[in-house]
Amino acid sequence: MLIKMDDRFMEMVDELVRLADSDEELFQGIKWIDNESKKLGISFYDMFFIVLQRHLADEKAKEWFNERNQAT
């Protein structure tokens, strides 16, 4: 899988990595992403993008589900 990374995206990820020094939960999440990327043989940035994409899709699905249930 090859994802063309935008410099701004990579800078954002790099900033989160720097912030992880003072945030244990963020540190653990980044560590997990790093380990998964190695298991899959993809770059850390690719894995971060995949995780972010899945998170956004889950949030959209929850939003749609809640709106659907409120309409009935």
C-alpha positions in Angstrom: 0.0 0.0 0.0 1.4 3.3 -1.0 -0.1 6.5 0.3 1.3 9.9 -0.9 1.9 11.8 2.2 1.4 15.5 2.4 4.1 17.4 4.2 1.6 19.1 6.4 0.2 15.7 7.5 3.7 14.5 8.3 4.4 17.7 10.3 1.2 17.2 12.3 2.1 13.6 13.1 5.7 14.7 14.0 4.2 17.3 16.4 2.0 14.7 18.0 5.0 12.4 18.5 6.8 15.3 20.3 3.7 16.0 22.5 3.7 12.3 23.5 6.7 12.9 25.7 4.3 14.6 28.2 1.1 12.5 27.5 1.2 8.8 28.5 -2.0 7.9 26.7 -0.8 9.6 23.5 2.6 7.9 23.9 0.9 4.5 24.2 -1.2 5.1 21.1 1.8 6.2 19.0 3.7 3.2 20.3 0.9 0.9 19.2 0.7 2.6 15.7 4.5 2.2 15.4 4.4 -1.5 16.3 1.4 -2.2 13.9 3.2 -0.4 11.0 6.2 -2.7 11.6 4.0 -5.8 11.6 2.4 -4.8 8.4 5.6 -3.6 6.7 4.3 -0.1 6.0 5.6 3.3 7.1 4.6 4.8 10.4 2.9 7.7 8.6 0.8 5.2 6.4 -0.3 3.4 9.6 -1.2 6.7 11.3 -3.2 7.8 8.2 -5.1 4.4 8.2 -5.9 4.7 12.0 -7.1 8.3 11.5 -9.2 7.4 8.5 -10.9 4.5 10.4 -11.5 6.8 13.4 -13.1 9.4 11.2 -15.3 6.8 9.5 -16.4 5.4 12.9 -17.3 8.9 14.0 -19.4 9.5 10.9 -21.1 6.2 11.3 -22.0 7.0 14.9 -23.3 10.4 13.9 -25.4 8.9 11.1 -26.8 6.2 13.5 -27.7 8.8 16.2 -29.4 11.1 13.6 -31.3 8.1 12.2 -32.5 7.1 15.7 -33.6 10.6 16.6 -35.7 10.8 13.5 -37.8 7.8 14.5 
